Amino acid sequence: MPITRSRFSELLGFEEPPISLVSSEEEGRGDYVIEHLRLQIGDEVVRGILTRPAQVDRRLPAILYGHSHGGGYAIGARELLDGREYLVDPLGPVFARAGYVTLAIDMPIFGERATVSESFAAKALLWHGKSLFGQMVCEHAAALTYLAGRSDVDPKRIGAFGISMGCTLSYWLAALDDRIAAVAHLCCFADFRTMIELGAHDGHGIYLTVPGLLREADGGTIAALVAPRPQLICIGEADKLTPPLAVERAWAELAPAYAGMEERLELVSEPGVGHQETPRMREATLAFFEKWLR
């Protein structure tokens, strides 16, 4: 039986913390603006980086950006501005020039929060029956609340985007929160049971370990909770985190949720491509958000 949203929320220990703006500093870049934010999330002040068009005269569509892992603990939200080796180029300026307000925050153990190791943080939470990824999803939801509350954002036109860790962060939050109108996620959609069967699961960090999850849900059934909202999935067929069999099984669980509305579910599958964004994925992402957020 497919998992319910409420049960998935329970497994994650989902509880959105309060969020408020502490400070904002603007940096003009010609045709777009960077806002360097300090956000109070629960008991911690967290760095946020936001990009937007320089000229704003109406409420704009927005994108909640989930940054990746890739062992780049010092990077965090700076990925929005600096990119990563597996991105075509940094997406903050690209989204701003396309007319979107885009926000990324440092996830726990990343960016300015890289003060303890992933193992240190994850083990402490696991011993309490919680997960580091559950904490990340909760804080990502808080970032969504801040984004939706901005005067320059149309709260009905907010999308989510992420690659790798940010992929899972984006579609898992979309599974829980209807405020995400459309989600595009790259390079991490797979059936986790199959990943274990293939011996591929150790490619993920311990941050993603959610106690008891696979007794009740997997990648496809979680992504199915996003329906009927539009969803774009991009994978490389030579990516160790998206083995073809694991993608096939996850897709088989996801596709029935979009029966009769197949135009809302898209898959870009790149033969011979590893763990990276491709120009075709980039083109599909921009076209996807143009279609569903405009």
C-alpha positions in Angstrom: 0.0 0.0 0.0 1.4 3.4 -0.9 2.7 5.5 2.0 0.6 8.5 3.1 2.0 12.0 3.5 1.3 11.9 7.2 3.2 8.6 7.7 6.1 9.9 5.7 6.1 13.0 7.8 6.3 10.8 11.0 9.2 8.7 9.7 11.2 11.9 9.0 10.3 13.4 12.3 9.0 16.4 10.3 8.4 19.5 12.3 9.1 22.8 10.6 11.1 25.2 12.8 10.2 28.9 13.0 12.1 31.2 10.7 12.7 35.0 10.7 15.0 37.4 8.9 17.9 38.7 10.9 19.7 40.8 8.3 20.0 41.3 4.5 22.8 42.8 2.5 22.3 43.5 -1.2 25.1 43.2 -3.9 24.3 44.5 -7.3 25.5 42.5 -10.3 24.1 44.5 -13.2 21.0 42.7 -14.4 20.6 40.8 -11.2 21.0 41.2 -7.4 22.4 38.9 -4.8 21.0 39.2 -1.2 23.2 37.8 1.5 20.8 36.8 4.3 21.0 35.8 7.9 18.0 33.8 8.9 17.0 32.7 12.4 15.9 29.0 12.0 14.9 27.6 15.3 17.8 28.3 17.7 20.5 28.9 15.0 21.3 31.8 12.6 21.8 30.3 9.2 23.3 31.8 6.0 21.0 32.2 3.1 21.9 33.4 -0.5 19.2 34.7 -2.7 19.3 35.9 -6.3 16.7 37.9 -8.1 16.3 40.2 -11.2 17.6 43.7 -10.7 14.2 45.3 -11.7 11.2 43.9 -9.8 7.8 45.6 -10.3 5.5 42.7 -9.5 5.4 39.4 -7.6 7.7 36.9 -9.4 7.9 33.1 -9.6 10.5 31.7 -7.3 12.7 28.6 -6.9 13.8 27.0 -3.6 17.3 25.6 -4.4 18.6 22.6 -2.5 22.4 22.5 -2.6 24.3 19.3 -3.2 26.8 17.3 -1.2 29.7 16.0 -3.2 31.9 16.2 -0.2 32.0 20.0 -0.5 31.2 20.7 3.1 32.6 24.2 3.0 30.5 25.2 0.0 26.8 24.9 1.0 24.6 27.7 -0.3 27.5 29.2 -2.2 26.8 26.6 -4.9 24.1 29.0 -6.1 26.7 31.5 -7.0 29.9 29.4 -7.6 28.4 26.3 -9.1 30.0 22.8 -8.8 32.1 20.7 -11.1 29.0 18.6 -12.0 26.9 21.6 -12.9 26.9 23.2 -16.4 27.4 26.6 -14.6 26.1 28.4 -11.5 22.3 28.6 -11.5 21.8 31.6 -9.3 22.5 34.1 -12.1 20.7 31.9 -14.7 17.5 31.8 -12.7 17.6 35.5 -11.9 18.0 36.4 -15.6 15.1 34.2 -16.4 13.0 36.1 -13.9 13.0 34.0 -10.8 13.7 34.8 -7.1 15.9 31.9 -6.0 16.9 31.0 -2.4 19.5 28.5 -1.0 20.4 28.1 2.6 23.3 26.2 4.2 22.2 22.8 5.3 23.4 21.4 8.6 27.2 20.5 8.4 27.6 22.6 5.2 28.9 26.1 4.4 29.2 28.2 7.5 27.7 25.3 9.5 30.5 22.9 8.7 31.7 22.9 12.3 31.2 19.2 12.9 31.5 16.1 10.7 28.7 14.4 8.9 29.3 11.3 11.0 29.3 13.2 14.2 26.0 15.0 13.5 24.2 12.0 11.9 25.1 9.5 14.7 23.9 11.8 17.4 20.5 12.0 15.7 20.3 8.4 14.8 20.8 7.3 18.4 17.7 9.4 19.2 15.7 7.7 16.4 16.0 10.8 14.2 18.0 11.5 11.0 20.2 14.3 9.7 18.3 14.3 6.5 15.0 14.7 8.4 16.5 17.9 10.0 17.5 19.1 6.6 14.0 18.7 5.1 12.5 20.5 8.1 14.9 23.5 7.7 14.3 23.5 3.9 10.6 23.8 4.7 11.4 26.8 6.9 13.3 28.4 4.0 10.2 27.8 1.8 8.2 29.7 4.4 10.5 32.7 4.2 10.6 32.6 0.4 6.8 32.4 0.2 6.4 35.4 2.6 8.6 37.8 0.6 6.8 40.7 -1.0 8.5 40.1 -4.4 7.4 36.4 -4.6 4.2 34.9 -5.8 3.6 32.2 -3.2 1.5 30.2 -5.7 4.4 29.9 -8.2 7.3 28.4 -6.2 9.3 25.6 -7.7 12.0 23.4 -6.1 15.3 22.4 -7.8 18.3 20.4 -6.7 21.0 18.1 -7.9 22.4 15.1 -6.0 21.6 15.6 -2.3 19.6 18.7 -3.3 17.6 16.4 -5.7 16.4 14.2 -2.8 15.9 17.3 -0.6 13.7 18.9 -3.3 11.4 16.0 -4.1 11.0 14.8 -0.5 9.9 18.3 0.6 7.6 18.5 -2.4 6.1 15.2 -1.3 5.3 16.8 2.0 4.4 20.4 1.1 1.9 21.6 -1.5 3.4 25.0 -1.5 5.9 23.7 -4.0 4.0 24.0 -7.3 6.6 22.1 -9.4 9.8 20.2 -8.8 12.8 19.5 -11.0 15.4 17.1 -9.6 18.6 15.8 -11.0 20.9 12.8 -10.5 19.5 11.0 -7.4 16.1 9.5 -8.2 16.3 5.7 -7.5 14.8 2.8 -5.6 16.9 2.5 -2.5 16.1 -1.2 -1.9 17.5 -1.9 -5.3 20.5 0.3 -4.5 21.2 -2.0 -1.5 20.7 -5.1 -3.7 23.2 -3.8 -6.2 25.7 -2.7 -3.5 25.4 0.9 -4.7 23.8 2.4 -1.5 27.2 3.2 0.1 27.6 5.9 -2.5 25.3 8.0 -0.3 26.5 9.6 2.9 25.2 8.6 6.3 23.2 11.8 6.3 20.5 10.1 4.2 19.9 7.2 6.6 16.3 7.5 7.8 15.4 4.8 10.4 12.7 2.4 9.2 12.0 4.2 5.9 12.4 1.2 3.6 9.8 -0.9 5.5 7.2 1.5 4.3 8.4 3.7 1.4 11.1 4.1 -1.3 12.1 6.6 -3.9 9.1 6.0 -6.3 6.4 6.0 -3.7 7.8 9.2 -2.1 7.9 10.9 -5.5 4.3 9.8 -6.1 3.2 12.0 -3.2 4.1 15.0 -5.4 1.3 14.1 -7.9 -0.6 15.8 -9.5 1.9 18.6 -9.3 4.5 18.6 -12.2 7.8 16.8 -11.8 10.9 16.7 -13.9 13.4 13.9 -13.3 16.9 13.9 -14.9 19.3 11.1 -14.6 22.6 9.8 -16.1 22.5 6.2 -17.1 26.1 5.7 -16.0 25.6 7.4 -12.7 26.4 5.2 -9.7 23.6 6.9 -7.7 21.0 6.2 -10.5 21.6 2.6 -11.7 19.2 1.8 -14.5 17.5 -1.0 -12.6 17.0 1.2 -9.6 15.5 4.0 -11.7 13.3 1.5 -13.6 11.8 0.2 -10.3 11.3 3.7 -8.8 9.6 4.9 -12.0 7.3 1.9 -12.0 6.0 3.0 -8.5 5.8 6.6 -9.5 4.2 6.6 -13.0 0.8 5.3 -11.9 0.3 8.4 -9.7 0.3 10.4 -13.0 -2.1 8.2 -14.9 -4.2 10.4 -17.2 -1.9 13.4 -16.7 1.4 12.1 -18.1 2.3 15.5 -19.4 3.0 16.5 -15.8 5.7 13.9 -15.4 8.9 14.1 -17.4 12.1 12.0 -17.5 15.4 13.0 -19.1 17.6 9.9 -19.2 21.1 10.5 -20.6 23.0 7.4 -21.9 26.7 7.2 -20.9 26.4 10.1 -18.5 27.6 10.0 -15.0 26.8 12.1 -11.9 26.5 15.5 -13.6 24.1 18.0 -15.2 24.2 18.1 -19.0 23.1 20.9 -21.4 20.1 18.8 -22.3 19.1 18.6 -18.6 19.6 22.4 -18.2 17.5 23.1 -21.2 14.7 20.8 -19.9 14.8 22.4 -16.4 14.4 25.9 -17.8 11.6 24.9 -20.1 9.9 23.0 -17.3 9.9 25.9 -14.9 8.8 28.3 -17.8 5.9 26.0 -18.5 4.7 25.4 -15.0 5.6 28.6 -13.0 4.8 31.2 -15.7 
